[in-house]
């Protein structure tokens, strides 16, 4: 049927704009991918494309072209095909830096109080002259470790153009009334946008633990050198569970004659901060939920396999007698991981190899009990 003269090609100006917009998107996608089919599904521009060895870089170029225009591409497998959807970029609320500052100041106070509770018995034994100095050193050490960890995430996010907040430090009660608090529940940054691909997700997940790990090693070494060798322990002294890395650093310092061994060692508050930093590193590298290790596993595995790792992590935490953390991981495991925008391209080979180092970091920071402790102490004889 011939179109009547004067009848508009589109029934409304809105339809004309939608068609023009779709054509604009189609032209952008066509510059980077071979399009098999282009359509609008549920009001979302969708392009079924063919991939090649350059598809990862093609997606990044498309992402960088669309992001300033207020759009994001999402690449997923769908019924054996590769679907590229383009949606408006979600709006985010601007962060309030005063909240970050207030939480940081509160965490300084709670960690300072914790440091004082740790330092006071040392002062009573005549080993530490000023418990206020010990309190300040513990607070500075633990906040440095947490800050380095979170800034590692922030740097990786900035590198990959992922919007993220500055760290939120979380205060917690000091060890009063027989409690086991350390004055903080850690720190977090909030991502406001998704990573562009698995490489970016891996970097954001791994930079925090790695940078925090190296800072923890330095702080632990300094803390051990400040610690107090004694022949007999005070009657109220407690024992920390063995962490392999902590023991290895101590043995190295003894071999280098930087530490004088005694029958026992009363550790300095800075050394305790280092021990806590190792525990934090291990917990964050658990391959579970939205923890750093969960982000890393998401780069390799499907959602089903990731859930299996989360379940194993919960069992592991119960075995380590870390049941509060086990319940926390159980809670956050109920949230599905969104993955990166490009969830099709594989992780780079170099990052796959780097995962071996992350596994070694995790193993060096675990708590040792029972047969594992006996095996480690036996191996230490040859060190």
C-alpha positions in Angstrom: 0.0 0.0 0.0 1.4 3.4 -0.9 1.8 5.8 1.9 -0.7 8.7 1.6 0.9 12.0 0.7 1.7 14.2 3.7 1.4 11.3 6.3 4.5 11.4 8.6 6.9 8.5 8.5 6.6 8.3 12.3 3.4 8.6 14.3 5.0 11.1 16.7 8.1 13.2 17.3 9.0 10.9 20.2 9.1 7.9 17.9 11.3 9.9 15.5 13.8 10.7 18.3 13.8 7.1 19.4 14.6 5.9 15.9 17.4 8.4 15.5 18.8 7.5 18.9 18.8 3.8 18.0 20.5 4.5 14.7 23.2 6.5 16.5 23.8 3.6 18.9 23.8 1.1 16.0 26.5 3.1 14.3 28.7 3.2 17.4 28.4 -0.6 18.0 29.0 -1.3 14.3 32.4 0.4 14.5 33.5 -2.1 17.1 31.6 -5.3 16.5 30.1 -7.3 13.8 26.3 -7.1 14.4 24.2 -10.2 13.7 20.9 -8.6 14.8 19.8 -5.3 16.2 16.6 -4.7 18.0 14.9 -3.2 21.0 14.1 -5.7 23.8 11.9 -4.4 26.6 12.7 -0.9 25.6 16.5 -1.6 25.8 18.6 -1.3 22.6 20.1 -4.8 22.1 22.7 -5.9 19.6 23.6 -9.6 19.1 27.3 -9.5 18.0 30.1 -11.8 17.0 33.3 -11.8 19.1 36.9 -12.0 18.0 40.3 -11.7 19.7 40.0 -8.0 19.9 36.6 -7.9 21.4 37.8 -6.9 24.9 39.5 -3.8 23.6 36.5 -3.1 21.3 34.2 -3.1 24.3 36.5 -0.8 26.3 36.5 1.7 23.4 32.7 1.5 23.2 32.5 2.0 27.0 34.7 5.1 26.9 32.7 6.5 24.0 29.3 6.0 25.7 30.1 6.8 29.3 30.4 10.6 28.8 27.1 10.5 27.0 25.4 9.0 30.0 25.2 5.4 28.8 26.8 2.1 29.6 27.2 -1.1 27.5 26.5 -4.5 29.1 27.9 -7.7 27.4 26.4 -11.1 28.4 26.0 -14.6 27.0 22.3 -15.3 26.2 21.0 -18.6 24.8 24.3 -19.4 23.1 24.6 -15.9 21.7 26.4 -12.7 22.7 24.1 -9.9 23.6 25.3 -6.3 23.9 22.7 -4.1 25.7 23.0 -0.3 26.1 21.3 1.3 29.0 21.3 4.8 30.6 24.0 5.1 33.3 22.4 4.8 36.7 22.3 8.0 38.7 24.3 8.1 41.9 24.1 10.3 44.9 27.2 12.5 45.6 29.1 11.4 48.6 29.2 13.4 51.8 32.9 13.7 52.8 31.9 14.9 56.3 30.6 11.3 57.0 34.0 9.9 56.1 35.7 12.4 58.3 33.3 11.8 61.3 33.7 8.0 61.1 37.5 8.4 60.8 37.7 10.5 63.9 35.4 8.1 65.8 37.7 5.2 64.7 40.8 7.1 65.9 39.2 7.4 69.3 38.0 3.8 69.6 41.4 2.4 68.4 43.2 4.8 70.7 41.1 3.4 73.6 41.9 -0.1 72.5 45.6 0.7 72.4 45.5 2.1 75.9 43.8 -1.1 77.3 46.6 -3.1 75.6 49.4 -0.8 76.8 48.3 -0.3 80.4 49.4 -3.8 81.6 52.8 -3.3 79.9 53.2 -0.1 81.8 52.3 -1.8 85.1 55.0 -4.4 84.4 57.5 -1.6 83.9 58.0 -2.4 80.3 56.4 0.6 78.8 57.0 4.1 80.2 53.9 5.8 78.7 50.7 3.9 77.9 49.4 6.9 76.0 52.2 6.5 73.5 51.4 2.8 73.2 47.8 3.7 72.6 48.7 6.2 69.9 51.1 3.8 68.2 48.4 1.1 68.0 45.8 3.4 66.6 48.3 4.8 64.0 49.4 1.3 63.0 45.9 -0.3 62.6 44.6 2.7 60.7 47.6 2.7 58.4 46.9 -0.9 57.6 43.2 -0.4 57.0 43.8 2.8 55.1 46.5 1.2 52.8 44.1 -1.7 52.1 41.2 0.6 51.1 43.3 3.0 49.1 44.5 0.0 47.1 40.9 -0.5 46.1 40.5 3.2 45.4 43.6 3.4 43.2 42.4 0.3 41.2 39.0 1.8 40.8 40.4 5.1 39.6 42.7 3.3 37.2 39.7 1.6 35.5 37.4 4.7 35.6 35.1 3.1 38.2 33.4 5.6 40.5 34.1 4.8 44.2 34.0 6.7 47.5 36.8 7.4 49.8 37.2 4.9 52.7 34.6 4.7 55.4 36.3 3.7 58.6 34.0 1.7 61.0 34.5 2.3 64.7 33.9 -0.6 67.2 34.0 -1.0 71.0 37.4 -1.4 72.6 38.1 -4.5 74.7 36.0 -3.5 77.8 34.2 -5.8 80.2 36.2 -8.8 78.9 35.3 -8.2 75.3 37.6 -8.9 72.4 37.2 -5.7 70.4 40.0 -4.0 68.6 38.3 -0.6 68.2 37.2 -1.1 64.6 35.3 -3.3 62.3 37.6 -2.3 59.4 36.9 0.1 56.6 35.1 0.0 53.2 34.8 1.9 50.0 31.6 1.9 48.1 31.6 1.4 44.3 29.1 3.6 42.5 29.6 2.0 39.1 30.4 -1.5 37.7 34.0 -2.4 36.5 34.2 -2.5 32.7 35.5 -6.1 32.5 37.0 -9.0 34.5 40.5 -7.5 34.5 39.2 -4.4 36.2 37.1 -6.4 38.7 40.2 -8.5 39.5 42.4 -5.4 40.1 39.8 -3.8 42.3 39.5 -7.0 44.4 43.2 -7.7 44.6 44.9 -4.3 45.0 43.5 -3.8 48.5 44.8 -7.1 50.1 48.1 -6.9 48.3 49.0 -3.3 49.3 47.6 -3.9 52.8 49.7 -7.1 53.0 53.0 -5.4 52.3 52.2 -2.6 54.7 51.3 -5.2 57.3 54.7 -6.9 56.9 56.5 -3.7 57.6 54.4 -2.7 60.6 54.6 -6.3 62.1 58.5 -6.2 61.8 58.6 -2.8 63.5 56.2 -4.0 66.2 58.2 -7.2 66.9 61.4 -5.2 67.3 59.6 -3.0 69.8 58.3 -6.0 71.8 59.6 -7.2 75.1 61.4 -10.5 75.7 60.7 -11.8 79.2 61.6 -14.9 81.2 58.2 -15.3 82.9 54.8 -14.2 81.7 52.4 -12.1 83.9 49.6 -14.2 85.3 47.0 -12.4 83.2 48.9 -12.8 79.9 47.1 -14.4 77.0 48.3 -16.1 73.8 47.5 -15.2 70.2 46.7 -18.0 67.7 49.7 -18.7 65.4 49.7 -17.0 62.0 52.5 -18.4 59.8 53.7 -15.1 58.4 53.9 -13.5 61.9 56.1 -16.4 63.1 58.3 -16.3 60.0 58.9 -12.6 60.4 59.8 -13.1 64.0 62.2 -15.9 63.1 63.9 -13.8 60.4 64.4 -10.9 62.8 65.9 -13.3 65.4 68.3 -14.7 62.7 69.3 -11.2 61.7 69.9 -10.4 65.4 67.4 -7.6 65.4 65.3 -9.2 68.1 66.7 -10.8 71.3 64.7 -14.0 72.0 63.6 -14.8 75.5 61.5 -17.6 77.0 58.5 -15.5 76.1 57.7 -12.4 74.1 55.2 -9.8 75.3 54.2 -8.1 72.0 54.1 -4.4 71.5 50.7 -2.8 70.5 52.2 -2.2 67.0 53.0 -5.9 66.7 49.4 -6.7 67.7 48.2 -4.3 65.0 50.3 -6.2 62.5 48.8 -9.5 63.7 45.3 -8.1 63.2 46.3 -6.8 59.8 47.2 -10.4 58.8 43.9 -11.7 60.0 42.1 -8.9 58.1 44.0 -9.9 54.9 43.1 -13.5 55.3 39.4 -12.7 55.9 39.2 -10.4 52.9 40.8 -13.0 50.6 38.1 -15.6 51.4 36.5 -16.6 48.1 33.1 -15.6 49.3 30.2 -13.2 48.5 31.3 -9.5 48.0 34.6 -9.9 49.9 37.8 -9.2 47.9 38.3 -12.9 47.3 34.7 -13.2 46.1 35.4 -10.5 43.5 38.5 -12.4 42.4 36.7 -15.8 42.1 33.9 -14.1 40.2 36.5 -13.3 37.5 37.0 -17.1 36.9 33.8 -18.9 37.9 30.1 -18.9 37.4 27.6 -17.7 40.0 26.9 -21.3 41.0 30.6 -22.1 41.6 31.0 -18.8 43.5 28.2 -19.8 45.8 29.9 -23.1 46.4 33.1 -21.3 47.4 31.0 -19.1 49.7 29.6 -22.2 51.5 33.1 -23.6 51.9 34.3 -20.3 53.3 31.6 -20.3 55.9 32.5 -23.8 57.0 36.2 -22.7 57.1 35.3 -19.8 59.4 33.4 -22.0 61.8 36.4 -24.4 61.9 38.6 -21.3 62.7 36.2 -20.4 65.5 35.5 -17.1 63.7 31.7 -17.6 63.9 30.7 -13.9 63.9 32.5 -13.6 60.5 30.9 -16.8 59.4 27.4 -15.4 60.0 28.4 -12.1 58.3 29.5 -14.0 55.2 26.3 -16.1 55.2 24.3 -12.9 55.2 26.2 -11.1 52.4 26.2 -14.4 50.3 22.5 -14.0 49.8 23.2 -11.0 47.4 24.0 -12.0 43.8 27.3 -10.6 42.5 26.5 -8.3 39.6 29.8 -9.0 37.8 31.5 -6.6 35.4 29.9 -4.9 32.4 31.7 -7.1 30.0 31.1 -10.5 31.6 32.2 -12.4 28.4 35.9 -11.5 27.9 38.3 -13.7 29.8 40.8 -12.6 32.5 44.2 -11.7 31.2 46.9 -14.4 31.5 49.1 -12.3 33.8 46.3 -11.9 36.3 45.6 -15.7 36.2 49.2 -16.3 37.2 49.1 -13.6 39.9 46.3 -15.5 41.5 48.9 -18.1 42.7 50.5 -15.3 44.7 47.2 -14.3 46.2 46.6 -17.9 47.3 50.0 -17.9 49.0 49.2 -14.6 50.8 46.0 -16.2 52.0 47.7 -19.3 53.3 50.5 -17.3 55.0 47.8 -15.4 57.1 45.5 -18.2 58.2 45.1 -19.2 61.9 46.8 -22.5 62.7 45.3 -25.1 65.0 45.8 -28.8 65.7 47.6 -30.9 63.0 48.2 -27.8 60.8 50.0 -26.1 63.7 52.0 -29.2 64.4 53.0 -29.5 60.7 54.0 -25.8 60.5 56.1 -26.0 63.7 57.9 -29.1 62.4 58.6 -27.3 59.0 59.9 -24.3 60.9 62.7 -26.4 62.3 64.3 -26.4 58.9 63.9 -22.7 58.4 
